[in-house]
Amino acid sequence: MNRANAHSRFIRPRSIAGLDVTAILPRAQRVVRLYYAVLFVLSLLQALGSLDRSLSPGNALWPVAWAAHLGITGVLFIRALFIAGALAAMLKPEQRWARLLAFVGCLEFNAFSNSFGKINHSSHLWVVTALLLVFLPKASRDRRASGHEYLTVVWYCQAFVLLTYSMAGFAKVVQAVGQWRGGDRYWLLSPEALSAHVASHFIDMDHGTTAGNAIITHPWLGFAVFLPAVCLELGAFGVSFVPRLHRIWGVGLILLHAGILSVMGLNFYPAMLLLAVLICGSPFAAPLFAARGEPGSVFQKLSSPIDLGR
């Protein structure tokens, strides 16, 4: 019994075969449906918000190079493809052709929106996870086997998203070590580093924020939030193996993006929505409400693991 309880704290591709498909698969399917519903909303917001942009052969990235030669027709087709693909996947998430169409539309539109000089990374995770979800298995007679494959694909999406945050944290540490060894005054993990970075950003962007100005005035505030943020990023990938921490870390990463928005004015709302769907809504964490519909302890449910090994 103690051994089973110990294993119930962790999850990995091999252990997914021991999950209770009956309980967890419906939650995973709801997450996928919600994923495509949010993607559809994003397609409407982003496509309609880019009506003033048009492509030229000189600035089009390779996925949309073909559209630059079609002028406004090509741009209209890209917008329509994004919206139609997301809508098809929202209505038919069990159909691979619909999920493939959603991925192609997401890829094409993001290539279009990033063809104007500066690359915006806020939606890149949507492109990659949309590709991974194409590989969700078709329904088969062996519901248990296909259910485990389904859960594995969903977990890979979660692991990839969290891996990117750990990569970002690791890159910061490597850069900080290089700066420290090079004798830089404001090396990345120094107490004044964030205030100097925010000040430089405000000069480049010719604007400021209330929170950013406070960090410039009081550098210790920046150090107090920046160091925990780096630790949050570094631990993200490891959390993918610990279902009891999925929701807590998801909330933490969303707050990280909210902090970046309040301090530097950089809006990564697509990434925040993805974290809310895939990590905070993790099917591998215990449900927030009991089976009988009775509210449980929110903190207990946030930190409860799934039941492995059934």
C-alpha positions in Angstrom: 0.0 0.0 0.0 2.8 2.4 0.9 4.5 1.7 -2.4 1.3 2.4 -4.3 0.8 5.7 -2.5 4.4 6.6 -3.3 3.9 6.0 -7.0 0.6 8.0 -6.9 2.6 11.1 -6.4 4.2 11.0 -9.9 3.2 10.5 -13.5 5.3 9.7 -16.6 4.4 8.1 -20.0 5.0 4.6 -18.7 2.8 5.0 -15.7 -0.1 6.4 -17.7 -0.9 2.8 -18.7 -1.9 2.2 -15.0 -4.4 5.1 -14.9 -8.1 4.7 -14.3 -9.3 5.5 -17.8 -13.0 5.6 -16.8 -12.4 8.5 -14.4 -9.7 10.5 -16.1 -10.4 10.1 -19.9 -13.6 12.2 -19.8 -11.7 15.0 -18.0 -9.0 14.9 -20.7 -11.6 15.0 -23.4 -13.2 18.1 -21.8 -9.8 19.8 -21.7 -9.3 19.1 -25.4 -12.8 20.5 -26.2 -12.1 23.6 -24.1 -8.7 23.9 -25.8 -10.3 24.2 -29.3 -13.1 26.5 -28.0 -10.5 28.9 -26.7 -8.5 28.6 -29.9 -11.6 29.6 -31.8 -12.1 32.7 -29.7 -8.4 33.5 -30.2 -8.8 33.1 -34.0 -11.7 35.6 -34.0 -9.9 38.1 -31.8 -6.5 37.9 -33.6 -7.9 37.6 -37.2 -10.2 40.5 -36.8 -7.5 42.5 -35.0 -5.2 42.2 -38.0 -7.5 43.6 -40.7 -5.1 46.6 -41.4 -2.2 44.3 -42.3 -1.2 43.0 -45.8 1.7 40.9 -46.9 4.4 41.6 -49.4 6.9 39.1 -50.9 9.7 40.8 -49.1 8.4 40.4 -45.6 6.4 37.1 -45.6 7.8 34.3 -43.5 8.2 30.9 -45.3 4.9 29.3 -44.2 3.0 32.2 -45.8 5.3 33.1 -48.7 2.8 31.7 -51.1 0.1 34.1 -49.9 2.2 37.2 -50.5 1.8 36.7 -54.2 -2.0 36.6 -54.0 -2.3 40.0 -52.3 -5.4 40.7 -50.2 -6.9 37.4 -51.4 -4.1 35.4 -49.8 -4.5 37.3 -46.5 -8.2 36.8 -46.4 -7.7 33.1 -47.0 -5.3 32.8 -44.1 -7.7 34.5 -41.8 -10.6 32.4 -43.0 -8.4 29.2 -42.6 -7.6 30.0 -39.0 -11.2 30.7 -38.0 -12.6 27.7 -40.0 -10.0 25.3 -38.7 -10.5 26.3 -35.1 -14.3 26.1 -35.5 -14.1 22.7 -37.1 -11.9 21.3 -34.3 -14.2 22.9 -31.7 -17.3 21.2 -33.2 -15.5 17.9 -34.1 -12.5 17.5 -31.8 -12.6 13.7 -32.2 -11.9 14.0 -36.0 -8.3 14.1 -37.0 -8.9 16.1 -40.2 -10.5 18.9 -38.1 -7.6 19.0 -35.6 -5.2 19.0 -38.6 -7.1 21.9 -40.2 -6.9 23.8 -36.9 -3.1 23.3 -36.7 -2.6 24.4 -40.3 -4.7 27.5 -39.7 -2.9 28.3 -36.5 0.5 27.9 -38.1 -0.4 30.0 -41.2 -1.9 32.8 -39.2 0.9 33.0 -36.7 3.4 33.1 -39.6 1.4 35.9 -41.1 1.2 37.9 -37.9 4.9 37.6 -37.4 5.9 38.7 -40.9 6.2 42.3 -40.0 9.7 42.6 -38.5 9.5 41.7 -34.8 8.6 38.1 -33.8 5.9 37.8 -31.1 6.2 34.5 -29.2 3.0 34.7 -27.3 1.1 32.2 -29.5 4.0 29.8 -30.4 2.9 27.3 -27.8 -0.5 27.1 -29.4 1.0 26.2 -32.7 3.1 23.3 -31.2 0.3 22.0 -29.0 -2.1 22.1 -31.9 0.3 19.9 -33.8 0.7 17.5 -31.0 -3.1 17.1 -30.6 -3.3 16.0 -34.2 -1.9 12.7 -33.0 -4.7 12.0 -30.6 -5.8 8.4 -31.3 -9.0 7.5 -33.0 -11.7 5.7 -31.0 -11.2 1.9 -31.1 -12.9 -1.2 -29.7 -10.2 -1.4 -27.0 -11.2 1.8 -25.2 -8.7 1.2 -22.4 -5.7 1.1 -24.8 -6.8 4.1 -26.9 -7.7 6.0 -23.7 -4.2 5.6 -22.4 -2.8 6.8 -25.8 -5.1 9.8 -25.6 -3.9 10.6 -22.1 -0.3 10.2 -23.2 -0.7 12.8 -26.0 -2.4 15.3 -23.6 0.5 14.8 -21.1 3.1 15.4 -23.8 1.3 18.7 -24.5 1.6 19.6 -20.9 5.2 18.5 -20.6 6.2 20.5 -23.7 4.5 23.7 -22.5 6.2 23.4 -19.1 9.6 22.5 -20.7 9.7 25.8 -22.5 9.4 27.6 -19.2 12.2 25.6 -17.7 14.3 26.3 -20.8 13.7 30.0 -20.3 14.7 29.8 -16.7 17.8 27.7 -17.5 18.8 30.3 -20.2 18.6 33.1 -17.6 20.8 31.2 -15.2 23.4 30.5 -17.9 23.3 34.1 -19.1 23.7 35.3 -15.5 26.7 33.1 -14.9 28.4 34.5 -18.1 27.6 38.1 -17.1 28.9 37.5 -13.5 32.1 36.0 -14.7 32.5 38.8 -17.2 32.3 41.4 -14.4 29.1 43.0 -15.6 27.8 45.4 -13.0 24.1 44.6 -13.6 24.4 40.8 -14.2 21.1 39.1 -14.5 20.7 37.9 -10.9 22.1 41.0 -9.2 19.7 43.0 -7.0 19.5 45.9 -9.5 19.2 43.9 -12.7 15.5 44.0 -13.1 15.2 47.7 -12.4 18.0 48.4 -15.0 16.2 46.2 -17.5 12.9 47.8 -17.0 14.4 51.3 -17.4 16.1 50.3 -20.6 12.8 48.8 -21.9 10.9 52.0 -21.1 13.5 54.0 -23.0 13.2 51.8 -26.1 9.4 51.6 -26.0 8.9 55.3 -24.9 6.3 54.4 -22.3 6.2 53.3 -18.7 3.9 51.6 -16.1 3.2 52.3 -12.5 4.6 49.0 -11.3 7.7 49.4 -13.5 8.4 52.9 -12.2 8.1 51.5 -8.7 10.7 48.8 -9.4 13.0 51.4 -11.0 12.7 53.6 -7.9 13.1 50.6 -5.4 15.3 48.0 -7.1 14.9 45.6 -4.1 11.2 45.1 -5.2 12.4 43.8 -8.6 14.9 41.4 -6.9 12.1 40.2 -4.6 9.9 39.1 -7.5 12.5 38.2 -10.1 14.4 35.6 -8.2 11.2 33.6 -7.3 10.1 33.9 -10.9 13.3 32.3 -12.2 12.8 29.5 -9.7 9.2 29.1 -10.9 10.5 28.7 -14.5 13.3 26.3 -13.6 11.0 23.9 -11.8 8.2 23.9 -14.4 9.3 20.8 -16.4 9.7 18.8 -13.2 6.2 19.7 -12.2 4.8 17.9 -15.3 5.7 14.7 -13.5 3.9 15.7 -10.3 0.1 16.0 -10.9 -0.5 17.4 -7.4 1.4 20.5 -8.5 -0.1 21.0 -11.9 -2.7 23.6 -10.9 -0.5 25.4 -8.4 2.3 25.8 -10.9 -0.1 26.8 -13.6 -1.5 29.6 -11.5 2.0 30.6 -10.6 3.0 30.9 -14.3 -0.1 32.8 -15.1 0.7 35.3 -12.3 4.3 35.5 -13.8 2.8 36.7 -17.1 0.5 39.0 -15.3 3.5 40.5 -13.5 5.3 41.0 -16.8 2.3 42.8 -18.1 1.9 45.1 -15.1 5.7 45.9 -15.0 6.7 46.0 -18.6 3.4 46.2 -20.5 4.0 43.0 -22.5 0.8 41.1 -23.0 1.1 37.4 -23.3 -2.6 36.6 -22.9 -2.6 33.7 -25.4 0.1 31.9 -23.2 -1.9 32.7 -20.1 -5.1 31.1 -21.6 -3.1 28.0 -22.7 -1.8 27.6 -19.1 -5.3 27.9 -17.8 -6.6 25.2 -20.1 -3.8 22.7 -20.1 -2.1 23.1 -16.7 -4.7 24.6 -14.4 -7.3 22.4 -16.0 -5.0 19.3 -15.9 -7.1 16.1 -16.1 -4.4 14.4 -14.1 -5.0 16.5 -11.0 -7.9 15.6 -8.7 -11.3 17.3 -9.7 -12.1 20.5 -7.8 -15.5 19.2 -6.9 -16.6 15.8 -5.5 -18.4 13.3 -7.6 -21.7 14.0 -5.8 -21.4 17.7 -6.7 -20.4 18.7 -3.1 -17.7 21.3 -3.0 -14.4 20.0 -1.6 -11.6 21.9 0.0 -10.1 23.9 -2.8 -6.6 23.8 -1.4 -6.8 20.0 -0.9 -8.1 19.5 -4.4 -5.4 21.8 -5.9 -2.7 19.7 -4.3 -4.2 16.2 -4.6 -2.7 13.6 -7.0 -4.6 11.3 -9.3 -5.1 7.6 -8.4 -2.5 5.6 -10.3 -2.2 1.9 -10.6 -5.9 0.8 -10.8 
